Amino acid sequence: MRILLARHGETDWNREGRYQGQEDIPLSETGVKQALRLGERLHDLRIDRAVASPLGRAYDTARLALGDARADMLEVDQDLMEIAHGSWEGKLASEIRESDPERLAAWRDTPDKVHMPGGESLKKVLERAWPAFAKACEGLGPEDTLLVVSHDAVNRVLLCRVLGLPLFRLWTFRQAPATLNLLEGPEPGQLEVVRLNDCAHHTLLFGEAVHRAL
C-alpha cells in the first residue's frame, strides 16, 4: 500500500510563530494556495481512502487536495489532532521564553521528556495517533493509496515510529506546511519512507519550505 502523509497548509499563526495546538485556526490565504497546489499534484493519482484531523486547517487542506470530485470520501479521526500545547496555545515563542523558559529549552533539547502545561506529551500523541494511522490502513491492498492529512507533531511522531527513531530525534527533519511524505509497504509496521517533506508542488528546491510554528 501507498500512504500519502501530508501536513496542513499555512495558517496566520504558523506565519507569526504562534503555538496552535488544538486551537481551530483556519488556513491563511497562502495556506489555501498551498493546499490547492497539493491537489494539483495529486489530481491524476488514484486515492482509495482519505482521513484527516477534524481541525479545520487539516480538514480543509484534505478537501482542497482531494478536489470536489473526491471530497466526499474524506473521513475524520479525532486521534489525528495536533498535540495539545495547553497554556502555550495562542502564545508566541518569545512570550513563552519569558514565562516558561526551562520547559521551552527542554522542548528544543529533550522534547520526549516534556509534558505540555495542561496539555500532552509526545508519547501521548504517539499512543493515540499510531492506532488511528493503523486503523486508516486496515484493508488496503498492495496497490491502494491512502491520504492522511494531519499536523506537524503528529506527522513527526508517526515518521519517527516508521523510521525507528526515538522521539527526541523528531527535530532532525522538517514538516513544512502542505508538505507530502510518501510511505510504502505491506502494513503499518513495515513501511519504508520513499519521500520526506516533499514540497515541490509549492516551493523551489532552495526556497523557504519552513514554518515558524514550533
C-alpha positions in Angstrom: 0.0 0.0 0.0 1.0 3.6 -0.5 0.4 6.3 2.1 0.5 10.0 1.3 1.0 11.6 4.7 0.5 15.4 4.4 0.6 18.3 6.7 -2.0 21.1 6.6 -1.3 24.3 4.8 -0.1 27.5 6.5 -2.2 29.5 8.9 -1.7 33.0 10.2 -0.5 31.6 13.5 2.1 29.5 11.7 3.4 32.6 10.0 3.5 34.5 13.2 5.3 31.7 15.1 2.3 31.2 17.5 1.6 27.9 19.1 -1.6 26.4 17.8 -2.0 23.0 19.3 -5.7 22.1 19.3 -7.0 25.6 18.7 -9.0 25.5 15.5 -7.2 28.1 13.4 -8.2 28.3 9.7 -5.9 28.2 6.7 -4.4 31.6 5.6 -4.7 32.7 2.0 -1.3 31.2 1.4 -2.3 28.0 3.1 -5.3 27.7 0.7 -3.0 28.2 -2.2 -0.6 25.5 -0.9 -3.5 23.0 -0.4 -4.7 23.7 -4.0 -1.1 23.1 -5.3 -1.1 19.8 -3.4 -4.4 19.0 -5.1 -2.9 19.7 -8.5 -0.1 17.3 -7.7 -2.4 14.6 -6.6 -5.0 15.2 -9.3 -4.1 12.2 -11.5 -3.4 9.8 -8.7 -5.9 7.2 -7.6 -6.7 7.7 -4.0 -8.7 4.9 -2.4 -9.2 6.3 1.1 -8.7 9.7 2.8 -8.6 10.5 6.5 -7.8 13.9 8.2 -7.7 15.5 11.6 -11.0 17.2 12.4 -9.3 20.6 12.9 -10.2 22.9 10.1 -6.7 23.6 8.8 -6.2 19.9 8.2 -9.7 19.0 7.1 -9.8 21.9 4.6 -6.4 21.1 3.3 -7.5 17.5 2.7 -10.7 18.6 0.9 -8.9 21.0 -1.3 -6.2 18.4 -2.1 -8.8 15.8 -3.0 -10.9 18.2 -5.1 -14.6 18.4 -5.5 -14.9 15.0 -7.2 -13.3 13.1 -4.3 -14.1 15.3 -1.3 -17.0 13.0 -0.2 -14.6 10.2 0.6 -12.9 12.2 3.4 -13.2 10.8 6.9 -12.0 12.4 10.1 -10.3 10.9 13.2 -10.0 12.8 16.4 -6.8 11.0 17.3 -5.0 12.7 14.4 -5.4 16.1 16.1 -2.3 18.2 16.8 -0.6 17.9 20.2 -2.4 19.8 22.9 0.0 22.6 23.9 -2.1 23.5 26.9 -1.4 27.0 28.2 1.1 27.6 25.4 -1.6 27.8 22.8 -2.0 31.2 21.3 1.3 32.4 22.6 4.4 33.4 20.6 7.7 31.6 21.3 9.1 34.9 22.6 6.3 35.1 25.2 6.9 31.5 26.3 10.7 32.3 26.5 9.7 34.8 29.2 7.1 32.8 31.1 8.3 29.2 30.8 12.0 29.3 29.7 13.1 26.0 31.1 10.3 24.0 29.5 10.9 25.7 26.2 14.6 24.9 26.3 13.7 21.2 27.1 11.2 21.2 24.2 14.2 22.1 22.0 16.7 19.7 23.5 14.8 16.8 25.0 11.3 17.0 23.6 10.5 13.5 24.5 10.7 14.4 28.2 8.3 17.4 28.0 4.7 17.4 29.1 3.0 20.5 27.9 1.4 22.6 30.7 -2.2 21.5 30.8 -1.6 19.5 27.5 0.1 16.4 26.2 3.5 14.7 25.8 4.8 13.4 22.5 4.5 9.9 23.9 0.8 10.5 24.5 0.4 11.8 20.9 2.1 8.7 19.5 -0.1 6.5 21.7 -3.3 7.9 20.1 -2.0 8.7 16.6 -0.4 5.4 15.7 -3.6 3.3 16.3 -5.5 5.9 14.3 -3.0 5.7 11.5 -3.0 1.8 11.6 -6.9 1.9 11.6 -6.8 4.1 8.5 -4.6 1.5 6.8 -6.8 -1.5 7.5 -8.0 -3.4 4.5 -5.8 -1.6 2.0 -4.5 -3.7 -0.8 -1.0 -3.6 -2.3 -1.9 -1.1 -5.0 -4.2 1.0 -2.8 -3.4 4.6 -1.8 -4.3 6.3 1.4 -4.2 10.1 2.0 -3.7 11.2 5.6 -3.7 14.9 6.4 -2.6 15.9 9.9 -0.3 18.2 11.8 3.4 18.9 12.5 3.9 17.0 15.8 1.6 14.1 14.7 3.4 13.6 11.4 6.7 13.8 13.2 5.9 11.1 15.8 4.4 8.8 13.1 7.5 9.2 11.0 9.8 8.6 14.0 7.9 5.3 14.5 8.3 4.3 10.8 12.0 5.3 10.7 12.8 3.6 14.0 13.9 6.9 15.6 13.5 7.8 19.3 11.1 10.7 19.9 13.9 13.0 20.9 15.1 12.9 17.3 11.9 14.4 15.9 13.6 17.8 15.2 16.1 16.1 12.8 13.7 16.5 9.9 11.1 19.1 8.8 7.4 19.1 8.2 6.6 22.2 6.2 3.1 23.5 5.5 1.3 21.3 3.0 4.3 19.0 2.7 4.0 15.5 1.4 5.6 12.3 2.7 5.2 9.0 0.8 5.3 5.7 2.6 5.1 2.3 1.1 4.9 -1.2 2.5 2.6 -4.2 3.2 1.4 -3.0 6.6 2.0 -0.1 9.0 4.8 -1.9 10.9 6.7 -2.5 7.6 6.7 0.8 5.9 9.5 2.5 4.0 9.9 6.3 3.6 10.1 7.0 -0.1 9.7 10.8 0.1 10.1 13.0 3.2 9.0 16.6 3.5 8.4 17.0 -0.3 7.2 20.5 -1.0 8.0 20.6 -4.8 4.4 21.5 -5.5 4.6 24.9 -3.9 8.3 25.6 -3.0 11.5 25.7 -5.1 14.3 23.3 -4.1 16.2 26.0 -2.2 13.1 28.1 -1.3 11.7 28.6 2.1 9.9 25.3 2.8 9.9 26.0 6.6 7.4 27.4 9.1 7.6 29.4 12.2 5.4 27.3 14.4 7.3 25.1 16.8 
